[in-house]
């Protein structure tokens, strides 16, 4: 009788564990599909033009390029990378 209880407890825990793993895998698949469908396209000359599919800019006719999302961490590093060009001093006359 005790062994049947132990076996059923092990079986129950195994089923709970397997069910939670299936839920995690399906949640990860959903997140990746949402990321793939959220592509945006923009014009390099007119960044205010944003479309859901590739094509031509309605203002200038240039080909739209895929818009890349910039994360907050990247924005911090970009600020430090922007270094002004060195300007040569003009000789005095």
PDB file of N, CA, C and O in Angstrom:
ATOM      1  N   UNK A   1       0.822  -1.186   0.000  1.00  0.00           N
ATOM      2  CA  UNK A   1       0.000   0.000   0.000  1.00  0.00           C
ATOM      3  C   UNK A   1       0.869   1.254   0.000  1.00  0.00           C
ATOM      4  O   UNK A   1       0.568   2.232  -0.684  1.00  0.00           O
ATOM      5  N   UNK A   2       1.960   1.211   0.785  1.00  0.00           N
ATOM      6  CA  UNK A   2       2.845   2.360   0.856  1.00  0.00           C
ATOM      7  C   UNK A   2       3.550   2.574  -0.481  1.00  0.00           C
ATOM      8  O   UNK A   2       3.760   3.718  -0.884  1.00  0.00           O
ATOM      9  N   UNK A   3       3.912   1.523  -1.160  1.00  0.00           N
ATOM     10  CA  UNK A   3       4.613   1.646  -2.437  1.00  0.00           C
ATOM     11  C   UNK A   3       3.701   2.238  -3.500  1.00  0.00           C
ATOM     12  O   UNK A   3       4.158   3.020  -4.334  1.00  0.00           O
ATOM     13  N   UNK A   4       2.405   1.876  -3.486  1.00  0.00           N
ATOM     14  CA  UNK A   4       1.464   2.454  -4.445  1.00  0.00           C
ATOM     15  C   UNK A   4       1.343   3.961  -4.227  1.00  0.00           C
ATOM     16  O   UNK A   4       1.262   4.725  -5.189  1.00  0.00           O
ATOM     17  N   UNK A   5       1.332   4.379  -2.990  1.00  0.00           N
ATOM     18  CA  UNK A   5       1.256   5.811  -2.678  1.00  0.00           C
ATOM     19  C   UNK A   5       2.493   6.541  -3.186  1.00  0.00           C
ATOM     20  O   UNK A   5       2.383   7.624  -3.761  1.00  0.00           O
ATOM     21  N   UNK A   6       3.676   5.951  -2.977  1.00  0.00           N
ATOM     22  CA  UNK A   6       4.922   6.575  -3.412  1.00  0.00           C
ATOM     23  C   UNK A   6       4.961   6.659  -4.937  1.00  0.00           C
ATOM     24  O   UNK A   6       5.348   7.685  -5.494  1.00  0.00           O
ATOM     25  N   UNK A   7       4.555   5.568  -5.617  1.00  0.00           N
ATOM     26  CA  UNK A   7       4.546   5.574  -7.083  1.00  0.00           C
ATOM     27  C   UNK A   7       3.576   6.621  -7.627  1.00  0.00           C
ATOM     28  O   UNK A   7       3.898   7.336  -8.576  1.00  0.00           O
ATOM     29  N   UNK A   8       2.392   6.710  -7.027  1.00  0.00           N
ATOM     30  CA  UNK A   8       1.432   7.715  -7.506  1.00  0.00           C
ATOM     31  C   UNK A   8       1.923   9.129  -7.239  1.00  0.00           C
ATOM     32  O   UNK A   8       1.659  10.029  -8.036  1.00  0.00           O
ATOM     33  N   UNK A   9       2.633   9.347  -6.133  1.00  0.00           N
ATOM     34  CA  UNK A   9       3.184  10.660  -5.838  1.00  0.00           C
ATOM     35  C   UNK A   9       4.261  11.025  -6.866  1.00  0.00           C
ATOM     36  O   UNK A   9       4.300  12.155  -7.355  1.00  0.00           O
ATOM     37  N   UNK A  10       5.126  10.075  -7.187  1.00  0.00           N
ATOM     38  CA  UNK A  10       6.164  10.312  -8.191  1.00  0.00           C
ATOM     39  C   UNK A  10       5.542  10.584  -9.552  1.00  0.00           C
ATOM     40  O   UNK A  10       5.984  11.482 -10.268  1.00  0.00           O
ATOM     41  N   UNK A  11       4.526   9.819  -9.915  1.00  0.00           N
ATOM     42  CA  UNK A  11       3.842  10.013 -11.193  1.00  0.00           C
ATOM     43  C   UNK A  11       3.176  11.386 -11.242  1.00  0.00           C
ATOM     44  O   UNK A  11       3.249  12.068 -12.264  1.00  0.00           O
ATOM     45  N   UNK A  12       2.543  11.791 -10.177  1.00  0.00           N
ATOM     46  CA  UNK A  12       1.885  13.100 -10.122  1.00  0.00           C
ATOM     47  C   UNK A  12       2.895  14.234 -10.285  1.00  0.00           C
ATOM     48  O   UNK A  12       2.679  15.164 -11.061  1.00  0.00           O
ATOM     49  N   UNK A  13       3.996  14.145  -9.547  1.00  0.00           N
ATOM     50  CA  UNK A  13       5.027  15.174  -9.661  1.00  0.00           C
ATOM     51  C   UNK A  13       5.624  15.222 -11.069  1.00  0.00           C
ATOM     52  O   UNK A  13       5.907  16.302 -11.587  1.00  0.00           O
ATOM     53  N   UNK A  14       5.812  14.068 -11.679  1.00  0.00           N
ATOM     54  CA  UNK A  14       6.335  14.007 -13.043  1.00  0.00           C
ATOM     55  C   UNK A  14       5.390  14.669 -14.029  1.00  0.00           C
ATOM     56  O   UNK A  14       5.832  15.390 -14.923  1.00  0.00           O
ATOM     57  N   UNK A  15       4.086  14.432 -13.875  1.00  0.00           N
ATOM     58  CA  UNK A  15       3.105  15.051 -14.760  1.00  0.00           C
ATOM     59  C   UNK A  15       3.054  16.565 -14.574  1.00  0.00           C
ATOM     60  O   UNK A  15       2.932  17.306 -15.549  1.00  0.00           O
ATOM     61  N   UNK A  16       3.145  17.023 -13.333  1.00  0.00           N
ATOM     62  CA  UNK A  16       3.159  18.467 -13.066  1.00  0.00           C
ATOM     63  C   UNK A  16       4.401  19.098 -13.692  1.00  0.00           C
ATOM     64  O   UNK A  16       4.318  20.163 -14.303  1.00  0.00           O
ATOM     65  N   UNK A  17       5.534  18.450 -13.543  1.00  0.00           N
ATOM     66  CA  UNK A  17       6.777  18.972 -14.118  1.00  0.00           C
ATOM     67  C   UNK A  17       6.696  19.015 -15.647  1.00  0.00           C
ATOM     68  O   UNK A  17       7.082  20.010 -16.261  1.00  0.00           O
ATOM     69  N   UNK A  18       6.203  17.952 -16.255  1.00  0.00           N
ATOM     70  CA  UNK A  18       6.095  17.904 -17.716  1.00  0.00           C
ATOM     71  C   UNK A  18       5.120  18.969 -18.216  1.00  0.00           C
ATOM     72  O   UNK A  18       5.368  19.593 -19.248  1.00  0.00           O
ATOM     73  N   UNK A  19       4.030  19.183 -17.508  1.00  0.00           N
ATOM     74  CA  UNK A  19       3.063  20.209 -17.898  1.00  0.00           C
ATOM     75  C   UNK A  19       3.638  21.609 -17.827  1.00  0.00           C
ATOM     76  O   UNK A  19       3.347  22.447 -18.680  1.00  0.00           O
ATOM     77  N   UNK A  20       4.445  21.864 -16.826  1.00  0.00           N
ATOM     78  CA  UNK A  20       5.041  23.195 -16.711  1.00  0.00           C
ATOM     79  C   UNK A  20       6.089  23.420 -17.800  1.00  0.00           C
ATOM     80  O   UNK A  20       6.245  24.547 -18.271  1.00  0.00           O
ATOM     81  N   UNK A  21       6.800  22.388 -18.205  1.00  0.00           N
ATOM     82  CA  UNK A  21       7.798  22.519 -19.265  1.00  0.00           C
ATOM     83  C   UNK A  21       7.119  22.803 -20.608  1.00  0.00           C
ATOM     84  O   UNK A  21       7.616  23.614 -21.389  1.00  0.00           O
ATOM     85  N   UNK A  22       5.998  22.147 -20.881  1.00  0.00           N
ATOM     86  CA  UNK A  22       5.270  22.379 -22.132  1.00  0.00           C
ATOM     87  C   UNK A  22       4.776  23.821 -22.166  1.00  0.00           C
ATOM     88  O   UNK A  22       4.823  24.460 -23.217  1.00  0.00           O
ATOM     89  N   UNK A  23       4.313  24.334 -21.060  1.00  0.00           N
ATOM     90  CA  UNK A  23       3.826  25.714 -20.994  1.00  0.00           C
ATOM     91  C   UNK A  23       4.955  26.699 -21.273  1.00  0.00           C
ATOM     92  O   UNK A  23       4.747  27.679 -21.988  1.00  0.00           O
ATOM     93  N   UNK A  24       6.140  26.460 -20.728  1.00  0.00           N
ATOM     94  CA  UNK A  24       7.279  27.352 -20.967  1.00  0.00           C
ATOM     95  C   UNK A  24       7.707  27.353 -22.424  1.00  0.00           C
ATOM     96  O   UNK A  24       8.022  28.408 -22.974  1.00  0.00           O
ATOM     97  N   UNK A  25       7.723  26.190 -23.053  1.00  0.00           N
ATOM     98  CA  UNK A  25       8.143  26.090 -24.454  1.00  0.00           C
ATOM     99  C   UNK A  25       7.152  26.817 -25.346  1.00  0.00           C
ATOM    100  O   UNK A  25       7.564  27.536 -26.257  1.00  0.00           O
ATOM    101  N   UNK A  26       5.856  26.651 -25.110  1.00  0.00           N
ATOM    102  CA  UNK A  26       4.863  27.326 -25.954  1.00  0.00           C
ATOM    103  C   UNK A  26       4.912  28.841 -25.750  1.00  0.00           C
ATOM    104  O   UNK A  26       4.668  29.589 -26.696  1.00  0.00           O
ATOM    105  N   UNK A  27       5.218  29.306 -24.549  1.00  0.00           N
ATOM    106  CA  UNK A  27       5.323  30.749 -24.298  1.00  0.00           C
ATOM    107  C   UNK A  27       6.527  31.324 -25.043  1.00  0.00           C
ATOM    108  O   UNK A  27       6.447  32.437 -25.564  1.00  0.00           O
ATOM    109  N   UNK A  28       7.634  30.595 -25.105  1.00  0.00           N
ATOM    110  CA  UNK A  28       8.810  31.077 -25.827  1.00  0.00           C
ATOM    111  C   UNK A  28       8.539  31.150 -27.322  1.00  0.00           C
ATOM    112  O   UNK A  28       8.997  32.087 -27.976  1.00  0.00           O
ATOM    113  N   UNK A  29       7.813  30.195 -27.881  1.00  0.00           N
ATOM    114  CA  UNK A  29       7.485  30.219 -29.309  1.00  0.00           C
ATOM    115  C   UNK A  29       6.606  31.418 -29.625  1.00  0.00           C
ATOM    116  O   UNK A  29       6.779  32.046 -30.669  1.00  0.00           O
ATOM    117  N   UNK A  30       5.681  31.744 -28.760  1.00  0.00           N
ATOM    118  CA  UNK A  30       4.801  32.881 -28.984  1.00  0.00           C
ATOM    119  C   UNK A  30       5.591  34.177 -28.997  1.00  0.00           C
ATOM    120  O   UNK A  30       5.330  35.040 -29.835  1.00  0.00           O
ATOM    121  N   UNK A  31       6.540  34.340 -28.103  1.00  0.00           N
ATOM    122  CA  UNK A  31       7.343  35.561 -28.050  1.00  0.00           C
ATOM    123  C   UNK A  31       8.156  35.743 -29.326  1.00  0.00           C
ATOM    124  O   UNK A  31       8.251  36.855 -29.843  1.00  0.00           O
ATOM    125  N   UNK A  32       8.750  34.653 -29.844  1.00  0.00           N
ATOM    126  CA  UNK A  32       9.568  34.784 -31.045  1.00  0.00           C
ATOM    127  C   UNK A  32       8.722  35.100 -32.264  1.00  0.00           C
ATOM    128  O   UNK A  32       9.169  35.840 -33.141  1.00  0.00           O
ATOM    129  N   UNK A  33       7.512  34.558 -32.345  1.00  0.00           N
ATOM    130  CA  UNK A  33       6.668  34.883 -33.501  1.00  0.00           C
ATOM    131  C   UNK A  33       6.234  36.333 -33.467  1.00  0.00           C
ATOM    132  O   UNK A  33       6.116  36.956 -34.522  1.00  0.00           O
ATOM    133  N   UNK A  34       5.997  36.883 -32.315  1.00  0.00           N
ATOM    134  CA  UNK A  34       5.600  38.283 -32.221  1.00  0.00           C
ATOM    135  C   UNK A  34       6.751  39.174 -32.668  1.00  0.00           C
ATOM    136  O   UNK A  34       6.518  40.191 -33.322  1.00  0.00           O
ATOM    137  N   UNK A  35       7.971  38.821 -32.336  1.00  0.00           N
ATOM    138  CA  UNK A  35       9.111  39.622 -32.721  1.00  0.00           C
ATOM    139  C   UNK A  35       9.304  39.621 -34.236  1.00  0.00           C
ATOM    140  O   UNK A  35       9.681  40.646 -34.803  1.00  0.00           O
ATOM    141  N   UNK A  36       9.053  38.492 -34.902  1.00  0.00           N
ATOM    142  CA  UNK A  36       9.260  38.422 -36.339  1.00  0.00           C
ATOM    143  C   UNK A  36       8.208  39.206 -37.116  1.00  0.00           C
ATOM    144  O   UNK A  36       8.503  39.702 -38.203  1.00  0.00           O
ATOM    145  N   UNK A  37       6.999  39.332 -36.599  1.00  0.00           N
ATOM    146  CA  UNK A  37       5.946  40.030 -37.328  1.00  0.00           C
ATOM    147  C   UNK A  37       5.959  41.530 -37.079  1.00  0.00           C
ATOM    148  O   UNK A  37       5.201  42.257 -37.721  1.00  0.00           O
ATOM    149  N   UNK A  38       6.796  42.016 -36.168  1.00  0.00           N
ATOM    150  CA  UNK A  38       6.778  43.427 -35.807  1.00  0.00           C
ATOM    151  C   UNK A  38       7.826  44.240 -36.569  1.00  0.00           C
ATOM    152  O   UNK A  38       8.338  45.220 -36.028  1.00  0.00           O
ATOM    153  N   UNK A  39       8.164  43.864 -37.814  1.00  0.00           N
ATOM    154  CA  UNK A  39       9.156  44.613 -38.578  1.00  0.00           C
ATOM    155  C   UNK A  39       8.553  45.906 -39.083  1.00  0.00           C
ATOM    156  O   UNK A  39       7.403  45.941 -39.519  1.00  0.00           O
ATOM    157  N   UNK A  40       9.329  46.957 -39.022  1.00  0.00           N
ATOM    158  CA  UNK A  40       8.917  48.271 -39.517  1.00  0.00           C
ATOM    159  C   UNK A  40       9.952  48.735 -40.534  1.00  0.00           C
ATOM    160  O   UNK A  40      11.132  48.404 -40.424  1.00  0.00           O
ATOM    161  N   UNK A  41       9.511  49.491 -41.507  1.00  0.00           N
ATOM    162  CA  UNK A  41      10.394  49.996 -42.556  1.00  0.00           C
ATOM    163  C   UNK A  41      10.302  51.517 -42.598  1.00  0.00           C
ATOM    164  O   UNK A  41       9.223  52.086 -42.434  1.00  0.00           O
ATOM    165  N   UNK A  42      11.441  52.169 -42.819  1.00  0.00           N
ATOM    166  CA  UNK A  42      11.491  53.626 -42.805  1.00  0.00           C
ATOM    167  C   UNK A  42      12.389  54.131 -43.926  1.00  0.00           C
ATOM    168  O   UNK A  42      13.183  53.382 -44.496  1.00  0.00           O
ATOM    169  N   UNK A  43      12.246  55.418 -44.231  1.00  0.00           N
ATOM    170  CA  UNK A  43      13.067  56.063 -45.240  1.00  0.00           C
ATOM    171  C   UNK A  43      14.307  56.638 -44.551  1.00  0.00           C
ATOM    172  O   UNK A  43      14.216  57.171 -43.445  1.00  0.00           O
ATOM    173  N   UNK A  44      15.464  56.528 -45.207  1.00  0.00           N
ATOM    174  CA  UNK A  44      16.682  57.055 -44.596  1.00  0.00           C
ATOM    175  C   UNK A  44      16.698  58.577 -44.591  1.00  0.00           C
ATOM    176  O   UNK A  44      17.347  59.185 -43.740  1.00  0.00           O
ATOM    177  N   UNK A  45      15.993  59.199 -45.527  1.00  0.00           N
ATOM    178  CA  UNK A  45      15.957  60.658 -45.587  1.00  0.00           C
ATOM    179  C   UNK A  45      14.795  61.244 -44.783  1.00  0.00           C
ATOM    180  O   UNK A  45      14.856  62.395 -44.351  1.00  0.00           O
ATOM    181  N   UNK A  46      13.742  60.457 -44.584  1.00  0.00           N
ATOM    182  CA  UNK A  46      12.555  60.916 -43.854  1.00  0.00           C
ATOM    183  C   UNK A  46      12.215  59.895 -42.774  1.00  0.00           C
ATOM    184  O   UNK A  46      11.370  59.028 -42.997  1.00  0.00           O
ATOM    185  N   UNK A  47      12.855  59.979 -41.606  1.00  0.00           N
ATOM    186  CA  UNK A  47      12.628  58.974 -40.554  1.00  0.00           C
ATOM    187  C   UNK A  47      11.209  58.976 -39.993  1.00  0.00           C
ATOM    188  O   UNK A  47      10.814  58.027 -39.316  1.00  0.00           O
ATOM    189  N   UNK A  48      10.445  60.021 -40.262  1.00  0.00           N
ATOM    190  CA  UNK A  48       9.059  60.044 -39.778  1.00  0.00           C
ATOM    191  C   UNK A  48       8.149  59.134 -40.594  1.00  0.00           C
ATOM    192  O   UNK A  48       7.044  58.812 -40.157  1.00  0.00           O
ATOM    193  N   UNK A  49       8.606  58.711 -41.790  1.00  0.00           N
ATOM    194  CA  UNK A  49       7.841  57.786 -42.625  1.00  0.00           C
ATOM    195  C   UNK A  49       8.135  56.374 -42.130  1.00  0.00           C
ATOM    196  O   UNK A  49       9.262  55.895 -42.257  1.00  0.00           O
ATOM    197  N   UNK A  50       7.123  55.703 -41.564  1.00  0.00           N
ATOM    198  CA  UNK A  50       7.273  54.340 -41.050  1.00  0.00           C
ATOM    199  C   UNK A  50       6.134  53.502 -41.618  1.00  0.00           C
ATOM    200  O   UNK A  50       4.967  53.878 -41.506  1.00  0.00           O
ATOM    201  N   UNK A  51       6.473  52.363 -42.230  1.00  0.00           N
ATOM    202  CA  UNK A  51       5.470  51.477 -42.824  1.00  0.00           C
ATOM    203  C   UNK A  51       5.686  50.046 -42.352  1.00  0.00           C
ATOM    204  O   UNK A  51       6.765  49.692 -41.879  1.00  0.00           O
ATOM    205  N   UNK A  52       4.637  49.221 -42.488  1.00  0.00           N
ATOM    206  CA  UNK A  52       4.698  47.828 -42.054  1.00  0.00           C
ATOM    207  C   UNK A  52       5.359  46.912 -43.069  1.00  0.00           C
ATOM    208  O   UNK A  52       5.770  45.808 -42.712  1.00  0.00           O
ATOM    209  N   UNK A  53       5.474  47.331 -44.319  1.00  0.00           N
ATOM    210  CA  UNK A  53       6.068  46.479 -45.345  1.00  0.00           C
ATOM    211  C   UNK A  53       7.030  47.301 -46.195  1.00  0.00           C
ATOM    212  O   UNK A  53       6.907  48.525 -46.258  1.00  0.00           O
ATOM    213  N   UNK A  54       7.991  46.640 -46.852  1.00  0.00           N
ATOM    214  CA  UNK A  54       8.948  47.380 -47.673  1.00  0.00           C
ATOM    215  C   UNK A  54       8.261  48.000 -48.882  1.00  0.00           C
ATOM    216  O   UNK A  54       7.210  47.533 -49.322  1.00  0.00           O
ATOM    217  N   UNK A  55       8.867  49.056 -49.411  1.00  0.00           N
ATOM    218  CA  UNK A  55       8.309  49.745 -50.559  1.00  0.00           C
ATOM    219  C   UNK A  55       9.108  51.000 -50.834  1.00  0.00           C
ATOM    220  O   UNK A  55      10.314  51.052 -50.597  1.00  0.00           O
ATOM    221  N   UNK A  56       8.415  52.012 -51.339  1.00  0.00           N
ATOM    222  CA  UNK A  56       9.055  53.292 -51.668  1.00  0.00           C
ATOM    223  C   UNK A  56       8.530  54.372 -50.727  1.00  0.00           C
ATOM    224  O   UNK A  56       7.388  54.311 -50.272  1.00  0.00           O
ATOM    225  N   UNK A  57       9.377  55.362 -50.440  1.00  0.00           N
ATOM    226  CA  UNK A  57       8.991  56.501 -49.611  1.00  0.00           C
ATOM    227  C   UNK A  57       8.015  57.363 -50.403  1.00  0.00           C
ATOM    228  O   UNK A  57       8.288  57.695 -51.557  1.00  0.00           O
ATOM    229  N   UNK A  58       6.884  57.732 -49.806  1.00  0.00           N
ATOM    230  CA  UNK A  58       5.922  58.562 -50.529  1.00  0.00           C
ATOM    231  C   UNK A  58       6.423  59.995 -50.761  1.00  0.00           C
ATOM    232  O   UNK A  58       5.902  60.692 -51.632  1.00  0.00           O
ATOM    233  N   UNK A  59       7.417  60.438 -50.002  1.00  0.00           N
ATOM    234  CA  UNK A  59       7.918  61.808 -50.147  1.00  0.00           C
ATOM    235  C   UNK A  59       8.996  61.924 -51.218  1.00  0.00           C
ATOM    236  O   UNK A  59       8.970  62.849 -52.030  1.00  0.00           O
ATOM    237  N   UNK A  60       9.959  60.974 -51.223  1.00  0.00           N
ATOM    238  CA  UNK A  60      11.094  61.114 -52.143  1.00  0.00           C
ATOM    239  C   UNK A  60      11.259  59.936 -53.099  1.00  0.00           C
ATOM    240  O   UNK A  60      12.016  60.040 -54.065  1.00  0.00           O
ATOM    241  N   UNK A  61      10.579  58.828 -52.861  1.00  0.00           N
ATOM    242  CA  UNK A  61      10.662  57.686 -53.760  1.00  0.00           C
ATOM    243  C   UNK A  61      11.808  56.733 -53.473  1.00  0.00           C
ATOM    244  O   UNK A  61      12.007  55.774 -54.218  1.00  0.00           O
ATOM    245  N   UNK A  62      12.575  56.974 -52.401  1.00  0.00           N
ATOM    246  CA  UNK A  62      13.683  56.075 -52.053  1.00  0.00           C
ATOM    247  C   UNK A  62      13.131  54.764 -51.492  1.00  0.00           C
ATOM    248  O   UNK A  62      12.013  54.719 -50.977  1.00  0.00           O
ATOM    249  N   UNK A  63      13.924  53.705 -51.596  1.00  0.00           N
ATOM    250  CA  UNK A  63      13.528  52.406 -51.067  1.00  0.00           C
ATOM    251  C   UNK A  63      13.552  52.453 -49.548  1.00  0.00           C
ATOM    252  O   UNK A  63      14.505  52.956 -48.953  1.00  0.00           O
ATOM    253  N   UNK A  64      12.502  51.928 -48.918  1.00  0.00           N
ATOM    254  CA  UNK A  64      12.445  51.885 -47.460  1.00  0.00           C
ATOM    255  C   UNK A  64      13.366  50.781 -46.943  1.00  0.00           C
ATOM    256  O   UNK A  64      13.476  49.719 -47.557  1.00  0.00           O
ATOM    257  N   UNK A  65      14.015  51.032 -45.828  1.00  0.00           N
ATOM    258  CA  UNK A  65      14.904  50.054 -45.203  1.00  0.00           C
ATOM    259  C   UNK A  65      14.308  49.619 -43.873  1.00  0.00           C
ATOM    260  O   UNK A  65      13.502  50.331 -43.274  1.00  0.00           O
ATOM    261  N   UNK A  66      14.721  48.425 -43.418  1.00  0.00           N
ATOM    262  CA  UNK A  66      14.196  47.905 -42.156  1.00  0.00           C
ATOM    263  C   UNK A  66      14.675  48.763 -41.001  1.00  0.00           C
ATOM    264  O   UNK A  66      15.861  49.070 -40.884  1.00  0.00           O
ATOM    265  N   UNK A  67      13.728  49.146 -40.146  1.00  0.00           N
ATOM    266  CA  UNK A  67      14.044  49.982 -38.987  1.00  0.00           C
ATOM    267  C   UNK A  67      14.539  49.084 -37.870  1.00  0.00           C
ATOM    268  O   UNK A  67      13.890  48.098 -37.522  1.00  0.00           O
ATOM    269  N   UNK A  68      15.683  49.424 -37.311  1.00  0.00           N
ATOM    270  CA  UNK A  68      16.247  48.635 -36.221  1.00  0.00           C
ATOM    271  C   UNK A  68      15.959  49.330 -34.907  1.00  0.00           C
ATOM    272  O   UNK A  68      16.187  50.530 -34.758  1.00  0.00           O
ATOM    273  N   UNK A  69      15.457  48.561 -33.957  1.00  0.00           N
ATOM    274  CA  UNK A  69      15.149  49.104 -32.641  1.00  0.00           C
ATOM    275  C   UNK A  69      16.439  49.307 -31.867  1.00  0.00           C
ATOM    276  O   UNK A  69      17.307  48.434 -31.873  1.00  0.00           O
ATOM    277  N   UNK A  70      16.577  50.430 -31.211  1.00  0.00           N
ATOM    278  CA  UNK A  70      17.749  50.732 -30.404  1.00  0.00           C
ATOM    279  C   UNK A  70      17.359  50.607 -28.939  1.00  0.00           C
ATOM    280  O   UNK A  70      16.428  51.261 -28.471  1.00  0.00           O
ATOM    281  N   UNK A  71      18.087  49.756 -28.225  1.00  0.00           N
ATOM    282  CA  UNK A  71      17.791  49.548 -26.811  1.00  0.00           C
ATOM    283  C   UNK A  71      18.368  50.694 -25.990  1.00  0.00           C
ATOM    284  O   UNK A  71      19.262  51.406 -26.449  1.00  0.00           O
ATOM    285  N   UNK A  72      17.852  50.871 -24.770  1.00  0.00           N
ATOM    286  CA  UNK A  72      18.334  51.943 -23.902  1.00  0.00           C
ATOM    287  C   UNK A  72      19.816  51.791 -23.595  1.00  0.00           C
ATOM    288  O   UNK A  72      20.534  52.788 -23.519  1.00  0.00           O
ATOM    289  N   UNK A  73      20.286  50.558 -23.418  1.00  0.00           N
ATOM    290  CA  UNK A  73      21.706  50.333 -23.127  1.00  0.00           C
ATOM    291  C   UNK A  73      22.553  50.790 -24.305  1.00  0.00           C
ATOM    292  O   UNK A  73      23.630  51.354 -24.111  1.00  0.00           O
ATOM    293  N   UNK A  74      22.073  50.550 -25.540  1.00  0.00           N
ATOM    294  CA  UNK A  74      22.812  50.983 -26.720  1.00  0.00           C
ATOM    295  C   UNK A  74      22.842  52.500 -26.823  1.00  0.00           C
ATOM    296  O   UNK A  74      23.837  53.068 -27.273  1.00  0.00           O
ATOM    297  N   UNK A  75      21.776  53.157 -26.418  1.00  0.00           N
ATOM    298  CA  UNK A  75      21.720  54.610 -26.486  1.00  0.00           C
ATOM    299  C   UNK A  75      22.796  55.228 -25.593  1.00  0.00           C
ATOM    300  O   UNK A  75      23.406  56.229 -25.969  1.00  0.00           O
ATOM    301  N   UNK A  76      23.036  54.649 -24.424  1.00  0.00           N
ATOM    302  CA  UNK A  76      24.053  55.175 -23.519  1.00  0.00           C
ATOM    303  C   UNK A  76      25.436  55.060 -24.149  1.00  0.00           C
ATOM    304  O   UNK A  76      26.244  55.984 -24.056  1.00  0.00           O
ATOM    305  N   UNK A  77      25.710  53.924 -24.792  1.00  0.00           N
ATOM    306  CA  UNK A  77      27.028  53.751 -25.397  1.00  0.00           C
ATOM    307  C   UNK A  77      27.172  54.608 -26.646  1.00  0.00           C
ATOM    308  O   UNK A  77      28.279  55.043 -26.964  1.00  0.00           O
ATOM    309  N   UNK A  78      26.084  54.860 -27.359  1.00  0.00           N
ATOM    310  CA  UNK A  78      26.153  55.687 -28.559  1.00  0.00           C
ATOM    311  C   UNK A  78      26.517  57.121 -28.210  1.00  0.00           C
ATOM    312  O   UNK A  78      27.225  57.779 -28.971  1.00  0.00           O
ATOM    313  N   UNK A  79      26.049  57.610 -27.080  1.00  0.00           N
ATOM    314  CA  UNK A  79      26.356  58.977 -26.676  1.00  0.00           C
ATOM    315  C   UNK A  79      27.855  59.155 -26.472  1.00  0.00           C
ATOM    316  O   UNK A  79      28.414  60.201 -26.801  1.00  0.00           O
ATOM    317  N   UNK A  80      28.499  58.128 -25.928  1.00  0.00           N
ATOM    318  CA  UNK A  80      29.926  58.224 -25.663  1.00  0.00           C
ATOM    319  C   UNK A  80      30.762  58.041 -26.926  1.00  0.00           C
ATOM    320  O   UNK A  80      31.892  58.525 -26.992  1.00  0.00           O
ATOM    321  N   UNK A  81      30.230  57.358 -27.915  1.00  0.00           N
ATOM    322  CA  UNK A  81      30.977  57.105 -29.141  1.00  0.00           C
ATOM    323  C   UNK A  81      30.985  58.308 -30.072  1.00  0.00           C
ATOM    324  O   UNK A  81      31.872  58.425 -30.918  1.00  0.00           O
ATOM    325  N   UNK A  82      30.025  59.193 -29.931  1.00  0.00           N
ATOM    326  CA  UNK A  82      29.950  60.345 -30.821  1.00  0.00           C
ATOM    327  C   UNK A  82      31.015  61.361 -30.416  1.00  0.00           C
ATOM    328  O   UNK A  82      30.816  62.153 -29.495  1.00  0.00           O
ATOM    329  N   UNK A  83      32.130  61.328 -31.107  1.00  0.00           N
ATOM    330  CA  UNK A  83      33.249  62.219 -30.805  1.00  0.00           C
ATOM    331  C   UNK A  83      33.364  63.215 -31.946  1.00  0.00           C
ATOM    332  O   UNK A  83      33.406  62.809 -33.107  1.00  0.00           O
ATOM    333  N   UNK A  84      33.415  64.503 -31.651  1.00  0.00           N
ATOM    334  CA  UNK A  84      33.539  65.486 -32.733  1.00  0.00           C
ATOM    335  C   UNK A  84      34.864  65.329 -33.461  1.00  0.00           C
ATOM    336  O   UNK A  84      35.871  64.915 -32.887  1.00  0.00           O
ATOM    337  N   UNK A  85      34.831  65.678 -34.755  1.00  0.00           N
ATOM    338  CA  UNK A  85      36.036  65.571 -35.569  1.00  0.00           C
ATOM    339  C   UNK A  85      37.054  66.600 -35.107  1.00  0.00           C
ATOM    340  O   UNK A  85      36.691  67.678 -34.635  1.00  0.00           O
ATOM    341  N   UNK A  86      38.333  66.263 -35.245  1.00  0.00           N
ATOM    342  CA  UNK A  86      39.381  67.193 -34.850  1.00  0.00           C
ATOM    343  C   UNK A  86      39.472  68.310 -35.898  1.00  0.00           C
ATOM    344  O   UNK A  86      39.456  68.050 -37.101  1.00  0.00           O
ATOM    345  N   UNK A  87      39.562  69.497 -35.441  1.00  0.00           N
ATOM    346  CA  UNK A  87      39.650  70.652 -36.332  1.00  0.00           C
ATOM    347  C   UNK A  87      41.072  71.185 -36.281  1.00  0.00           C
ATOM    348  O   UNK A  87      41.618  71.458 -35.212  1.00  0.00           O
ATOM    349  N   UNK A  88      41.649  71.325 -37.450  1.00  0.00           N
ATOM    350  CA  UNK A  88      43.021  71.863 -37.515  1.00  0.00           C
ATOM    351  C   UNK A  88      42.955  73.377 -37.357  1.00  0.00           C
ATOM    352  O   UNK A  88      42.071  74.044 -37.894  1.00  0.00           O
ATOM    353  N   UNK A  89      43.921  73.898 -36.602  1.00  0.00           N
ATOM    354  CA  UNK A  89      43.983  75.333 -36.415  1.00  0.00           C
ATOM    355  C   UNK A  89      44.606  75.982 -37.631  1.00  0.00           C
ATOM    356  O   UNK A  89      45.587  75.490 -38.189  1.00  0.00           O
ATOM    357  N   UNK A  90      44.026  77.078 -38.022  1.00  0.00           N
ATOM    358  CA  UNK A  90      44.553  77.821 -39.181  1.00  0.00           C
ATOM    359  C   UNK A  90      45.797  78.595 -38.742  1.00  0.00           C
ATOM    360  O   UNK A  90      45.812  79.159 -37.648  1.00  0.00           O
ATOM    361  N   UNK A  91      46.819  78.629 -39.560  1.00  0.00           N
ATOM    362  CA  UNK A  91      48.015  79.421 -39.199  1.00  0.00           C
ATOM    363  C   UNK A  91      47.713  80.910 -39.222  1.00  0.00           C
ATOM    364  O   UNK A  91      46.938  81.388 -40.050  1.00  0.00           O
ATOM    365  N   UNK A  92      48.318  81.617 -38.324  1.00  0.00           N
ATOM    366  CA  UNK A  92      48.099  83.074 -38.253  1.00  0.00           C
ATOM    367  C   UNK A  92      48.871  83.766 -39.373  1.00  0.00           C
ATOM    368  O   UNK A  92      49.964  83.337 -39.743  1.00  0.00           O
ATOM    369  N   UNK A  93      48.299  84.823 -39.899  1.00  0.00           N
ATOM    370  CA  UNK A  93      48.958  85.572 -40.988  1.00  0.00           C
ATOM    371  C   UNK A  93      49.719  86.748 -40.470  1.00  0.00           C
ATOM    372  O   UNK A  93      50.328  87.481 -41.250  1.00  0.00           O
TER     373      UNK A  93
END
